[in-house]
Amino acid sequence: MTYHSIRSKFSSACLFFLVTCKLFGQQTTIFKNVNIIPIHKNTILYNQDVVVKYGVIERIVKSSKKRYKSATLIDATNQYLIPGLADMHVHIPRQTKYGYGTDEFLKLQLAAGVTHLRSMRGADADLVIQKEATQKTNPDIYTSAPPFYASRVWIRGDSLQKLLKSYQSQGYQSLKVLSVPSVAWFDTLAQLAQNHSFKLSGHVPNGVTIAHALSKGLNSIEHLGGYENLSINSPELSAAIEQTKTRQVYNCPTLDWYFVNYTQVPYNELKKRPGLDRLPTGLVASWTKTFDDYFAKQAQKHPDSLRKEQQVEKEYIEKKLIILSKLHQNGCKLLVSPDASTVFQVPGLAMIDEMKWYKKAGLPEYDILRAATLNAAEYMGEANQWGSIQKNNVADLVLLAANPLEDIENLRKIKGVMKRGQWFSASQINELIQTCKQNYREQP
C-alpha cells in the first residue's frame, strides 16, 4: 500500500483515522518562508510555505502573512529544504556490538537526514526490520533477497524458480548476485528475475562480461564492477557506458569504502571524521587498533615493495573516479552509498563523505543530490511518492541551515528532519543520538 492510498482512505473509517493520526501526527506542520530545492527541477524556490498534513505535502505556496489555524509552524527563514536522502547500499547490523545494533544504526541514519535505505544481502531478520520500520519512525527499507554465490550451484531450473517465488511471497524487493557457477546459470537467473518482476542488482560476476550482464538485465551495478576491468580509453569501456545509458542501468559506486580500505584517506583525517562521537568509544578504539596494526605491518615491508603496493592502490582508486566521471558525463544513472560497513564510517554521515568523492570526480552539487534522492526513488519505481518536494509526495524532508548546492558539506548543517510528517528538530535529533549513546558499552 502506498502512502497516497493511505491518505485516500483516511476519511473512510474512524479506526483507520486513529491509526493514521498516531503514525503521521495529528497536527498540520508548516515550513514557513523556506527556500526549497525540489530536486525534480534544477532550481531553488525561494520564500515558500510548505504545508504538510497527515504525512503528505498538501501544498506549496509563496510565503505570505496568512495565519494557519491548528498548525505547527517551523520558521525556516533563510533555510533550505531538501528531500530525505537515500542510502542505496547498506548492511544492517544483525548483531549488537559494544551496545550498537540495528536500532542505533537506523536512528543514526535518520539523524543524518537519511530517510530511505536499500538493504543488501537480506535475510528473514531484515524483512522483520523492514516491516517494523513502517510502524516506527525509521527510514523506509527496501530489502534484497539472500545473495547468490557460485557455491549455490544446487539451485537450478525449477528449484531456482520456486526459490524466487518464495522470495517474492516473503516480501523481498530485489535480488543480489555476487558470483555465479557459469554464464548460462547467470542467464537463467536474469530471465527468471524478469519473469518475476525482480530488480537484479549486484556485482558483475567473474566470467561474465559487463556487456553481457547489461544485455541480460542487471539493472543496478554495485562498486563499478565490470567497468574497472576495462582500459580507460578502450572502445570496450565506451561501449559499456553507452549500453549502460541505453538500458537505463543504475550504478552505485560505494567509493568511500574503497578510499578508506585502500588507505587513500590520511589516517589523521579518518580519526577526525565528523560523527565518530555518535558511536561507542570501544568500537572506534577497535577501528584504531585495526589501522595501527596494519600500519605496523606495512612498516616491516621493504620500502620499494611498499611504494609499489601503494601506487597500485592509488591507481585503482583513481580509475574508479575516472569511470564515475565518464558515467556522469554520458548521462548514466547514479545512486549514492558509502557502503558504511567498514572502519571509520559513521552511518548516515558517511553519505556526505561519499558525495565528496563524487565532487572530486567533477560532478556538480545538484547532480550529486539528485543521485542521492530522486534517482533512488526512480530506481525503486516510486518517483511519484518520494525523492522530490512536490504536492502529494510523502513528507520525508531535511531542513538545512545553508545551501547544499553551494557546498555539499552544508548537508551536515541540519536544522531538523521530517519522516512521514513527523518532525525532529535539531534538539530532538540530538536526543536520538544521546539515546543511542546511553546503550553503548566499552566491551563487545
C-alpha positions in Angstrom: 0.0 0.0 0.0 1.4 3.4 -1.0 1.3 6.5 1.2 -1.1 8.0 -1.3 -3.6 5.1 -0.8 -3.3 5.5 2.9 -4.2 9.2 2.5 -7.1 8.4 0.2 -8.7 6.0 2.6 -8.1 8.3 5.6 -11.7 9.6 5.8 -13.4 6.2 5.3 -13.0 4.7 8.7 -12.6 6.1 12.2 -10.3 3.3 13.2 -8.0 3.9 10.3 -8.2 7.6 11.1 -6.9 7.0 14.6 -4.1 4.7 13.4 -3.0 7.2 10.7 -3.1 10.1 13.2 -0.9 8.1 15.5 1.5 7.2 12.7 1.7 10.6 11.0 0.9 13.0 13.8 -2.4 14.8 14.2 -1.4 18.4 13.5 -0.6 20.2 10.3 3.0 21.3 10.1 4.1 24.2 8.0 7.6 25.1 7.0 7.3 28.9 6.9 9.3 31.1 4.4 11.6 28.3 3.4 13.9 28.0 0.3 13.1 24.8 -1.5 15.5 22.6 -3.5 12.8 20.5 -5.2 15.3 18.2 -7.0 12.9 17.2 -9.8 13.9 20.7 -11.2 17.3 22.2 -11.0 16.2 25.4 -9.3 15.6 27.0 -5.9 12.1 28.1 -4.9 12.7 31.0 -2.6 10.4 32.1 0.3 7.8 29.3 0.2 5.4 27.8 2.7 5.3 24.0 2.6 2.1 22.6 4.2 2.3 19.0 5.5 -0.8 17.2 6.6 -1.1 13.5 7.6 2.5 12.8 6.5 1.9 14.2 3.0 2.9 17.5 1.3 -0.5 19.1 0.9 0.5 22.2 -0.9 3.4 24.6 -1.6 2.7 28.3 -1.9 4.5 31.6 -1.9 5.0 32.6 1.7 2.6 35.3 3.0 1.3 36.6 6.3 -1.6 34.2 6.2 -2.3 32.7 9.5 -2.8 28.9 9.8 -5.1 27.6 12.5 -4.2 24.4 14.5 -0.8 24.1 12.8 2.7 23.7 14.0 4.8 26.5 12.4 8.5 26.0 11.7 10.2 29.3 11.0 12.6 28.3 8.1 13.6 31.8 7.0 16.9 31.7 5.1 17.0 27.9 5.4 16.9 25.2 2.7 14.5 22.3 2.4 15.6 19.1 0.5 14.1 15.6 0.1 15.4 13.0 2.5 18.5 11.2 1.4 18.5 7.5 0.3 21.5 5.3 1.1 21.2 2.6 -1.5 23.7 0.0 -0.3 23.6 -0.8 3.4 24.3 -3.8 5.5 22.0 -3.5 8.6 23.9 -4.9 11.6 22.2 -8.1 12.8 24.2 -8.4 16.0 24.8 -5.9 18.7 28.4 -5.0 19.4 29.5 -2.5 22.0 25.8 -1.8 22.6 25.5 -0.8 18.9 23.0 -2.7 16.8 20.0 -2.3 14.4 18.1 0.3 16.4 21.1 2.5 16.8 22.1 2.1 13.1 18.6 3.2 12.0 18.5 6.2 14.4 21.9 7.4 13.3 20.8 7.2 9.6 17.7 9.3 10.4 19.7 11.8 12.4 21.8 12.5 9.3 18.8 13.1 7.1 18.7 9.6 5.5 15.0 8.5 5.1 15.4 5.5 2.8 17.7 2.5 2.8 18.3 -0.3 0.4 19.4 -3.3 2.4 21.8 -5.7 0.6 22.4 -9.4 1.4 19.0 -9.7 3.1 17.7 -12.4 5.4 14.4 -13.1 7.2 15.5 -10.9 10.0 15.8 -8.0 7.6 12.3 -8.4 6.5 11.1 -8.1 10.1 13.2 -4.9 10.4 11.7 -3.6 7.1 8.1 -4.2 8.4 8.8 -2.6 11.7 10.3 0.5 10.0 6.8 1.4 8.8 5.5 1.1 12.4 8.3 3.2 13.9 9.9 6.5 12.9 12.7 4.9 11.0 14.0 5.1 7.4 12.0 3.1 4.9 13.8 0.0 4.0 13.9 -2.0 0.7 15.4 -5.4 1.2 17.2 -7.7 -1.3 17.0 -11.4 -1.0 19.9 -13.5 0.3 22.6 -13.1 -2.3 23.6 -15.6 -5.0 27.0 -17.2 -4.8 28.7 -19.5 -7.2 28.6 -22.1 -4.4 24.8 -22.2 -4.7 25.1 -24.4 -7.8 22.4 -26.7 -6.4 19.8 -24.1 -7.2 18.9 -24.9 -10.8 15.9 -24.8 -13.1 12.6 -25.5 -11.3 14.3 -25.1 -7.9 15.5 -21.7 -8.7 12.1 -20.6 -9.9 10.5 -21.9 -6.8 13.0 -20.1 -4.7 12.3 -16.8 -6.5 8.5 -17.3 -6.0 9.2 -17.9 -2.3 11.3 -14.7 -2.1 8.5 -12.8 -3.8 5.9 -14.0 -1.4 8.1 -13.2 1.6 8.4 -9.6 0.5 11.9 -9.2 -0.9 12.1 -6.4 -3.5 15.2 -7.3 -5.4 17.9 -10.0 -6.0 21.6 -9.6 -5.5 24.2 -11.6 -7.4 27.8 -11.9 -6.2 29.2 -14.8 -8.2 27.8 -17.5 -10.5 28.9 -21.0 -11.5 28.5 -20.2 -15.2 27.3 -17.7 -17.7 24.4 -20.0 -18.6 23.4 -20.0 -14.9 23.5 -16.2 -14.8 21.3 -16.0 -17.9 18.7 -18.3 -16.2 18.7 -16.2 -13.1 18.4 -12.9 -15.1 15.5 -14.3 -17.1 13.7 -15.6 -14.0 14.2 -12.2 -12.3 12.5 -10.5 -15.2 9.7 -13.1 -15.2 9.0 -12.4 -11.5 9.5 -8.6 -11.8 12.5 -8.7 -9.5 15.2 -6.0 -9.8 18.5 -7.7 -10.3 21.4 -5.9 -8.7 24.9 -6.7 -7.5 28.4 -7.4 -8.9 29.3 -8.2 -12.5 30.3 -11.9 -11.8 33.7 -13.2 -12.7 33.4 -14.9 -16.1 30.6 -12.6 -17.2 31.5 -9.6 -19.3 29.8 -6.3 -18.4 28.3 -6.1 -21.9 26.7 -9.5 -21.4 25.5 -8.6 -17.9 23.9 -5.4 -19.1 22.2 -7.2 -22.0 20.6 -9.7 -19.7 19.0 -7.2 -17.4 21.4 -6.4 -14.5 19.8 -3.1 -13.6 21.9 -1.9 -10.7 25.7 -2.4 -10.7 27.5 -2.1 -7.3 31.0 -0.8 -6.8 31.6 -0.1 -10.5 32.2 -3.8 -11.0 32.9 -4.8 -14.6 33.9 -1.4 -15.8 37.1 -1.3 -13.9 38.3 -4.4 -15.7 38.4 -2.4 -19.0 41.1 0.1 -20.0 40.1 3.7 -19.5 40.5 4.7 -23.1 39.3 1.5 -24.7 36.4 1.2 -27.1 35.0 -1.6 -24.8 34.6 0.8 -21.9 33.0 3.4 -24.2 30.6 0.8 -25.5 29.8 -0.4 -22.0 29.0 3.1 -20.8 26.8 3.7 -23.9 25.0 0.4 -23.2 24.5 1.4 -19.6 22.8 4.6 -20.7 20.7 3.0 -23.3 19.4 0.3 -21.0 19.0 2.8 -18.1 21.1 0.8 -15.7 22.0 2.4 -12.4 25.4 2.5 -10.7 26.1 2.6 -7.0 29.9 3.2 -6.8 30.4 3.0 -3.0 33.6 4.9 -3.3 34.2 5.7 0.4 34.5 2.1 1.3 37.4 1.8 -1.2 39.0 5.1 -0.2 39.1 4.0 3.4 40.1 0.4 2.9 42.8 1.2 0.4 44.2 3.8 2.8 43.7 6.7 0.4 42.4 8.9 3.2 45.2 10.1 5.6 44.9 8.3 8.9 44.8 11.5 10.9 41.8 12.7 8.8 39.9 9.4 9.4 40.3 9.8 13.1 38.8 13.3 12.9 35.8 12.3 10.8 32.6 14.1 12.0 30.2 11.9 13.9 32.6 9.4 15.4 31.4 10.6 18.8 28.0 9.2 17.9 29.4 5.6 18.1 30.7 3.6 21.0 34.2 4.5 22.1 35.0 0.8 22.3 34.1 0.4 18.6 36.1 3.4 17.5 39.1 2.1 19.6 38.8 -1.2 17.8 39.0 0.5 14.4 42.0 2.5 15.6 43.8 -0.7 16.6 43.0 -2.3 13.2 44.7 0.6 11.5 47.6 0.8 13.9 48.2 -2.9 13.4 48.0 -2.5 9.6 50.5 0.3 9.5 52.9 -1.5 11.9 52.8 -4.5 9.5 53.3 -2.2 6.5 56.4 -0.6 8.1 58.1 -4.0 8.1 58.0 -4.2 4.3 60.9 -3.2 2.1 60.4 0.5 1.0 60.4 -0.4 -2.7 57.7 -3.1 -2.2 55.6 -0.7 -0.1 55.8 2.1 -2.7 54.8 -0.2 -5.5 51.8 -1.5 -3.5 50.7 2.0 -2.6 51.0 3.1 -6.2 48.8 0.2 -7.4 46.2 1.0 -4.9 46.2 4.7 -5.8 45.8 3.9 -9.5 42.9 1.6 -8.7 41.1 4.2 -6.8 41.8 7.0 -9.3 40.4 4.8 -12.0 37.2 4.5 -10.2 36.9 8.3 -10.1 37.5 8.5 -13.8 34.9 5.8 -14.5 32.4 7.7 -12.3 33.1 10.9 -14.2 32.6 9.1 -17.6 29.3 7.6 -16.5 28.1 11.0 -15.4 29.3 12.8 -18.5 27.4 10.3 -20.7 24.2 10.7 -18.8 24.1 7.4 -16.9 22.0 7.0 -13.8 23.8 7.1 -10.4 22.9 6.1 -6.9 24.7 7.0 -3.7 26.0 4.9 -0.8 29.3 4.8 1.2 28.7 1.1 1.9 29.2 2.1 5.6 30.3 -1.3 6.7 34.0 -0.8 7.4 36.1 1.2 9.8 35.7 5.0 10.4 32.4 5.2 8.5 29.6 6.7 10.5 26.1 5.6 9.4 24.2 8.5 7.8 27.1 11.0 7.9 29.2 8.7 5.7 26.8 9.6 2.9 28.4 13.1 2.9 31.8 11.5 2.7 30.7 9.6 -0.3 29.2 12.6 -2.0 32.5 14.4 -1.6 34.2 11.8 -3.8 31.5 12.5 -6.4 32.5 16.1 -6.2 36.2 15.1 -6.6 35.2 13.3 -9.7 33.8 16.5 -11.1 30.0 16.1 -10.5 28.1 19.3 -9.7 26.3 19.5 -6.4 22.8 19.3 -7.9 23.6 16.1 -9.8 25.0 14.6 -6.6 21.9 15.5 -4.6 19.7 14.1 -7.4 21.6 10.8 -7.3 21.1 10.7 -3.5 17.3 11.4 -3.7 15.1 11.3 -6.8 17.3 8.8 -8.7 16.8 6.3 -5.8 13.1 6.8 -5.9 13.1 6.4 -9.7 15.1 3.2 -9.4 12.6 1.8 -6.9 9.7 2.8 -9.2 8.3 5.3 -6.6 9.3 8.7 -8.0 5.7 9.8 -7.7 5.9 9.3 -3.9 9.2 10.4 -2.6 12.6 11.8 -3.7 11.5 15.3 -4.6 9.5 18.1 -3.0 6.1 18.2 -4.7 2.5 18.3 -3.8 1.1 14.9 -2.7 4.6 13.4 -2.1 5.4 11.8 1.3 6.8 14.4 3.7 10.3 12.9 4.0 12.3 16.1 4.3 15.5 17.6 5.6 15.9 21.3 6.7 19.3 22.8 6.4 20.9 26.0 7.7 22.8 26.6 4.4 22.5 25.8 0.7 24.0 22.4 -0.2 24.1 23.5 -3.9 26.9 25.8 -2.9 28.8 23.3 -0.8 27.8 19.7 -0.3 29.3 19.9 3.2 26.3 22.0 4.1 24.3 18.7 4.4 25.9 18.5 7.8 24.1 21.7 9.0 20.8 20.0 9.8 18.1 22.1 11.5 15.7 19.2 11.5 14.4 16.0 9.8 10.9 15.1 8.9 9.9 11.4 8.4 6.4 10.6 7.2 5.3 14.0 8.6 6.9 13.5 12.0 9.2 16.4 12.8 12.5 16.0 14.6 14.1 19.4 15.5 17.9 19.7 15.9 17.5 19.2 19.7 15.3 16.2 19.2 17.9 14.7 16.8 20.5 15.2 19.5 18.2 13.3 21.9 18.0 10.4 19.4 21.8 10.4 19.3 22.1 10.5 23.1 19.6 7.7 23.4 21.9 5.6 21.3 24.9 6.6 23.4 23.2 5.6 26.6 23.1 2.0 25.3 26.8 1.9 24.4 29.5 0.0 26.4 33.2 -0.5 26.2 33.2 -4.2 25.6 31.6 -6.1 22.6 
